[in-house]
Amino acid sequence: MSKKNKELKERIKKELTDFFINNPRKKYNYKQIARQLGISEKNERKDLISLLETLVKEKFINEADRGKYGLNPQKALIPSLKQAYVTGVVDMKQTGKAYVSCEGLEEDVYIAPNNTQKALHGDTVKVFLFPKRKGRRLEGQIIEVITRAQSLFVGTVQLSKHYAFLIPDKLSMPVDIFIPLDQLNGATNGIKAVAEIVEWHDSAKNPTGKIIRILGNAGSNEVEIQSIMVDFGLPLMFSEDVEKSAAAISDSIPQDEIQKRRDFRKVFTITIDPADAKDFDDAISLRRLKNNNWEVGVHIADVSHYVTAGSPLDNEAYKRGTSVYLVDRVIPMLPERLSNNICSLRENEDKLCFSAVFELNENGKIFSTWFGKTIINSDKRFNYDEVQKIIEEKKGLYSEEILVLDKLAKKLREQRFKKGSIAFDTVEVKFILDDKGKPIDVYIRESKDAHKLIEDFMLLANKKVAEFVAMKPKGETVKPFIYRVHDEPSAEKLTTFSEFVAKLGYTMRTDTRKNTINSLNTILENSMGKGEENLINNLAVRTMSKAVYSDVNIGHYGLAFDYYTHFTSPIRRYPDLVVHRLLFEYLQNKPKPTACDVEKIAKNSTECERIAVEAERASVKYKQVEYLADKIGQKFNGLISGVSKWGIYVEVEGNKCEGMVTMKDMLDDFYYLDEDDYCVIGQRTNKRYKLGDKVKIMVKKADLFKKQLDFIFVEDDL
């Protein structure tokens, strides 16, 4: 064979293998393949037939039907897998492409827009994996939607003469929903409504749906917040059966129940919560013991006394998983009668609790721990600002007791950091709303000593409960339990973070866990008050793994705890409620605890938490955009929070409203992205915009529909 013919055959083989890889589920005959590859010459066709026979012998393709060829699925194997098919969850992008996150795969599977097969964001799908090519990302094709994540969608009705569409609000929804005119149910053109997808025929580009709820005109607070709730599948209300179950619970405490409990009603006890809180699920008590040590009680609302396993209230709490805190409202896990009344540890009211009680000395050393059912009566309901003022001024109501609690909390905190806990400082965006829900001010609430006082004692209780359950006597089987676990970060993420902070002048050692944590805490401390502070803090959080619920304990990396759980918020977190039930049974030494699928509960609770966090962020983002919507043309100081090939993200100082300065609005030069140095550089002037830089911006546009802000750079003297 001549060199020319050999090269020709190799080229056709390359085109042929690529063709089957890109069309993994279809079968083609020889003529169809030739047409697809543009092969018409007689000698090329002979080579094609020969190559098809060779590929069959090599088992790269199969001859499924006589004269029809298709890719052999086994050729799609990844070395670590035993099959060419995986299942995962879809992350749909606005462009129509998607990524599927699959257990067991180190990277997400890229799905081209023409291979998504009517899958939508959040769906659980079956994916056929294409053969992995060297240096290329992992790709595949969705071949089946196993479960739909969502069937209800919020959007704007677009009405025509013979049909209508619902244009979804969600940018991750790649198609509009076709609405027959007889399924509008009173919806008019331009109105915001909720549509349910009824069917999606194989031949149809768009799903068919019906309007099931009219929300109202776009822009009103109630309509927009309800839109977010529907988008994330959050319930708008409790069912009648659940409300009846809550109403049937007595708010009086029988004397025989009090007799079963340790009585703390005459011990100094307070609650400390946000000023706008209505559900108080934790209280702190303090008293001096005869040996001069301190007794600190962490008292948690005994929700499990009122919400029994398998009841309508319990089933609803499991389904919701958590309370959700949107900007203007709380979507509670339990009906208000329980969350804000019967179970809420309100001032000067007898309340049933499940408590963790510790004996400590002045240095925070713990001598004994007790868990059990109690009854308390809170002396005072404090908010964080009130307690912070007492700590700073060292005077005020119950100042002596509060200062002791603060001192003990600081000792516990010091011990925790010495053992390797990461010192993340969290900030929270808060809004002041008018009577119509419109934001009139935005501010940042930082975590101060008053917050940390409560946090440190809650961490202690959660840790000690987990240790008590996990520490089994020799020969005893592992007790079913729900842990709050936090895996260590990947080496790749740590390296990326280390390389980034090095460019900002910080040194990061990652050779041991101790050096990693010490370096990280030093960087977080040294960057405080500097332009890069928020940036480093955010990137450090992203470098860490996500904390989840699990029935298998692997410890909590961020807190440096070998055992950790969630015990302290059963009013608003379902895992805490289950932890209470299990702990109570273990305290009674029951030979066989009540059957409880802790693995299922842990997975469901993790997913509910994820949805709640995303919904809360969406409501904050909407209110931030709404806050700046009437400030077009106004100038603000900001920090560069991100860079991309499209533009530069800027976070406004003081309120964390984030928008983008697009490249096309940077008219003084042609700018390009330097990914290695996290900056944007002017080609002619060499002017640099890098992460953490202080800048001044002007608000150009606020798009409430897309929840996006557009900024432009302005000079300081303008």
PyMOL commands that set and color helices and strands:
alter all, ss='L'
color gray80, all
select helices_A, chain A and resi 3-22+30-37+42-57+73-76+113-115+181-183+221-231+240-247+255-259+303-306+312-320+336-342+384-393+399-418+449-470+491-503+513-526+533-543+574-587+598-629+663-665
alter helices_A, ss='H'
color red, helices_A
select strands_A, chain A and resi 28-29+61-65+68-71+85-92+98-102+109-111+124-129+139-147+152-159+164-168+177-179+192-199+208-216+262-263+269-273+282-288+294-301+324-325+330-331+350-360+366-377+380-383+427-433+439-446+483-485+548-550+635-643+647-652+658-662+671-674+679-682+688-690+694-703+708-713
alter strands_A, ss='S'
color yellow, strands_A
deselect
rebuild
show_as cartoon
